[in-house]
Amino acid sequence: MDVKIGLEIHCQLTNLRTKLFCNCSSDYRGDEPNTHICPICMGLPGTLPLLNEKALEDGVAVALALNSEIQPKMTFYRKNYFYPDMPKNFQISQFDGGDGVPIAKGGFVDLDVGRRIKIRRIQIEEDPAKLVYSGTIDTAEEVLIDYNRAGIALVEIVTEPDIRTPREARLFLQKLRDILEFLGVSDGSLEGSMRCDANISLGGGTRVEIKNISSFKEVERALRFEITRQKRLSAEGLTVQRETRHWDESRRITVSLRVKETEEDYRYFPEPDIMPVVVSEQYVDAVRGALPELPHRKKDRYVEDLNVPVQNAAILSRNLRLSQLFERCVGLGADPVEASNWIVGDLLSYLRELDLSLEDPKVRAEHLVEMLRLIEDGLISGKIAKEVLLESLKTGKSPKRIVEERGLMKIGDEELLERLVEEVFRENRRAVLDARLNEEAVNYLIGQVMKKTAGKADPVLTSKLVRLKLSQIEVG
Amino acid sequence: MARLMEYSFKEASIEEHVAKLIERISRLEPEIHAYITVLEEQALQKAKRLDDALNKGVAKGKLTGMTVAVKDNICTKGVRTTCGSRMLLNFNPPYDATVINQLEAQGAIIIGKTNMDEFAMGNSTETSYFGPTRNPFDPSRVPGGSSGGSGGAVAAEMADLALGSDTGGSVRCPASFCGVVGLKPTYGAVSRYGLISYANSLEQIGPMARTVEMCKLLFEAIAGHDPLDGTSIPEELRRPTELGSRTERRSKFKVLVPAQILGEGTDERVEKAVLNALSEMEMVEFEVRSGDLPSLSAALPAYYVIAMSEASSNLARYDGVRYGHQSPWKHDWDETYSATRAEGFGVEVKRRIILGTYTLSAGYYHKYYVKAQKVRTLLITEFKEAFKRFDLIAGPTMPILPFRIGEKVKDPLEMYMCDVDTVPANLTGFPAITIPCGFIEGLPVGLQLIAPPLGEELLFQAARLFEEELSLRVPRINR
């Protein structure tokens, strides 16, 4: 059945430092409730909102990165409804209807799997406060309000119903988060900085909205559940109701919040305290000129300037932190190709294995570079390096220290190696005979020497000694 | 200036001046009830400080020692600001409005917070939770509204100066009914920061005084760009624009009297008094012509749609959660909010909230709000056209004389009709002044002059001529 999914994503502009309409600090996480508030963001009588111009700049940057069309004159509207998390009982937002003009319309995001997801509009608005229930939403005796979040700047990104699978929804969200991180406007790793509502309809049928989804993983789950639920309804000959549903994370089901009949009338009208904002072409050009390097440009540069294999470059440029790690390695003097191979290959698989994120303090470019240098200087073999890297990621210790502590330094002592080679030759007479005709047997002999040294023997030297010895053996 | 010297500074010291004023307030206040809060101690202390500064020769404010009565919808730090409502009975703003800071900087003394129609909704000061203010010329009559307390305080000489707010005529109406001068400045000329919003796109804080000169002085003290108000006109745009360039006095003032503001609904005696005053002025420096401004007839309904729409949204914040009146918890949010608002707001406020909610609702927004905005645009265009040929637009400020307390409260529509001549200045954002132009049976009649944007100087010049030429015999208010 034809599945249509549209997403509405709210991203906090976490790098603004201040709120959207006042000078309160937006860096509230972990602080006491209601300590980042002022008369303006509390909407006290007599106060007036004052637009934070940096928010406009960030909004334009997002729109440019999403190939969206920036509107020459945008307006702010009031969205009126009563709810205890809204200090003024209206939200200053934008509106794509009536005379309302949001900051940008249209645009698209190309997924790595070759699908293009179209954007409908992008708008700027203020975040409401946070309701803190003592217990669950149903059973709480009381609810506390933390206004620290009230008035934080949000960009709302609304997609067309272009997404076809729950998996695609997740890929889109990841991609979007990456783009926002590249732009430096929003830190997606902060709790609650990105929130998502999803619309879903099956076979051109009724649209259901799912609200309050906390993570990308949960979006995928919620949509999966909803597809199953709607299919089952259809199979039973029941109709899907147009309604808003809540994703209950603990039970992993959606539950009905309200049906169409009770959906609010927001009574949008132009915010009289904020004049329409003229966004000139020069302004847009200036923002464009100051945009940081975005993924596709990064990829090209890695390939062209640093000779990184295309495959590696594509992976490294996809994610801001990964590209930062790579660029830091190069900056510290690592060979770009070697560094890219190690990051894309072993490092990423170890991180998955250890369930570590790139932000973990144990993941350090300095350590990676040190390890690469140990290989380059012939002090450890590639095989030992893998062990060292894994250990370093587990413990946070530097590769040098690991090598020293565990005596992993390569054995380059020729006399010692000669003795070992002789030993191996004595113990493997059959292989020695074969080796003169068969390269595989040569490698077997080299491997035996490595085995005796637990991989520490200098592979180049060992190979040389084995071949020398073979050439010295007289054929009887 | 004569009046100013005569009253304000004939005392030996500012402290003496303030003490006499407080004495006068305590004598007249029981009858007039112009104030919600009188700041006796605070004012006396400030007076002492100013006297000290004067003695040391360091006082330099334009308003040094002058007492200002401030409408109770303008926030004063640490002094309750009620908007004449039970909802904000104990609201103590943690900040001062920008105009208050400006007054302080100029050495003015805030003498008290004045009575007003609840949330500035009304033109009789009868909807105040604190009871009505009475007209000093006839205490059985209303002082006008919504800045009736400010009008009454100035007229009865219970303050040297007063601030009101004008959303649809709320400064000019009480100024007219109380026989004083009142100005509705150009939209954006005076900061609205700290003015508790009723209808943001229409309202301005405005000065009231017994003379044009004092009114001008107060206006100059509060005008200026305020970075806290996004609708405040930037300093570089305050130089007269193309339209405002006629702030230089011509050989004669060309005045337009639109046919639409006379006749039906206007008291014949008022009309006559205004036209008499204008024709008297023709002897001097005025050239008066009648003409048409057709859109004026649509101004009143457009005004009420916009004002009520904005009000319904602005007043949504009074839910009792963070400040103000709160009803005890009633099992869910909606019911608790409803109870709080039902108890906290008066009838007129509720009426306007409901009407405003209706006009903004889905399906009615285009029929009412959008249409009202179109009328507004049309009106601006017509006014701009008129100002290509005329310096000023003139007519009565109020179509009627001050009515008796209780006379109109039962009929809101009749009450709304009183605003017919004042609302155009709010819809267009153009400045307008009212000055007394005559008395009928001891009751004052106001004449209104409207100028192009930022044409306040032009208004003061013309008004001063009226003041000089008409030399009105003001009935004594000396109780």
HADDOCK unambig.tbl for C-alpha pairs under 7 A between the chains (distance, minus, plus):
assign (segid A and resid 45 and name CA) (segid B and resid 196 and name CA) 5.17 0.50 0.50
assign (segid A and resid 46 and name CA) (segid B and resid 75 and name CA) 6.70 0.50 0.50
assign (segid A and resid 46 and name CA) (segid B and resid 193 and name CA) 6.06 0.50 0.50
assign (segid A and resid 46 and name CA) (segid B and resid 194 and name CA) 3.96 0.50 0.50
assign (segid A and resid 46 and name CA) (segid B and resid 195 and name CA) 4.66 0.50 0.50
assign (segid A and resid 46 and name CA) (segid B and resid 196 and name CA) 3.94 0.50 0.50
assign (segid A and resid 46 and name CA) (segid B and resid 197 and name CA) 6.17 0.50 0.50
assign (segid A and resid 47 and name CA) (segid B and resid 193 and name CA) 5.83 0.50 0.50
assign (segid A and resid 47 and name CA) (segid B and resid 194 and name CA) 5.59 0.50 0.50
assign (segid A and resid 48 and name CA) (segid B and resid 193 and name CA) 6.12 0.50 0.50
assign (segid A and resid 48 and name CA) (segid B and resid 229 and name CA) 6.31 0.50 0.50
assign (segid A and resid 50 and name CA) (segid B and resid 228 and name CA) 6.61 0.50 0.50
assign (segid A and resid 50 and name CA) (segid B and resid 229 and name CA) 6.88 0.50 0.50
assign (segid A and resid 50 and name CA) (segid B and resid 230 and name CA) 5.83 0.50 0.50
assign (segid A and resid 80 and name CA) (segid B and resid 313 and name CA) 6.74 0.50 0.50
assign (segid A and resid 87 and name CA) (segid B and resid 317 and name CA) 6.53 0.50 0.50
assign (segid A and resid 88 and name CA) (segid B and resid 316 and name CA) 6.53 0.50 0.50
assign (segid A and resid 88 and name CA) (segid B and resid 317 and name CA) 4.35 0.50 0.50
assign (segid A and resid 89 and name CA) (segid B and resid 316 and name CA) 5.58 0.50 0.50
assign (segid A and resid 89 and name CA) (segid B and resid 317 and name CA) 5.31 0.50 0.50
assign (segid A and resid 265 and name CA) (segid B and resid 361 and name CA) 6.65 0.50 0.50
assign (segid A and resid 265 and name CA) (segid B and resid 362 and name CA) 6.33 0.50 0.50
assign (segid A and resid 267 and name CA) (segid B and resid 360 and name CA) 5.16 0.50 0.50
assign (segid A and resid 267 and name CA) (segid B and resid 361 and name CA) 5.15 0.50 0.50
assign (segid A and resid 267 and name CA) (segid B and resid 362 and name CA) 6.40 0.50 0.50
assign (segid A and resid 272 and name CA) (segid B and resid 200 and name CA) 5.93 0.50 0.50
assign (segid A and resid 272 and name CA) (segid B and resid 201 and name CA) 5.38 0.50 0.50
assign (segid A and resid 273 and name CA) (segid B and resid 200 and name CA) 6.62 0.50 0.50
assign (segid A and resid 273 and name CA) (segid B and resid 230 and name CA) 6.40 0.50 0.50
assign (segid A and resid 273 and name CA) (segid B and resid 231 and name CA) 6.26 0.50 0.50
assign (segid A and resid 274 and name CA) (segid B and resid 230 and name CA) 5.85 0.50 0.50
assign (segid A and resid 274 and name CA) (segid B and resid 231 and name CA) 6.65 0.50 0.50
assign (segid A and resid 275 and name CA) (segid B and resid 230 and name CA) 6.93 0.50 0.50
assign (segid A and resid 275 and name CA) (segid B and resid 231 and name CA) 6.47 0.50 0.50
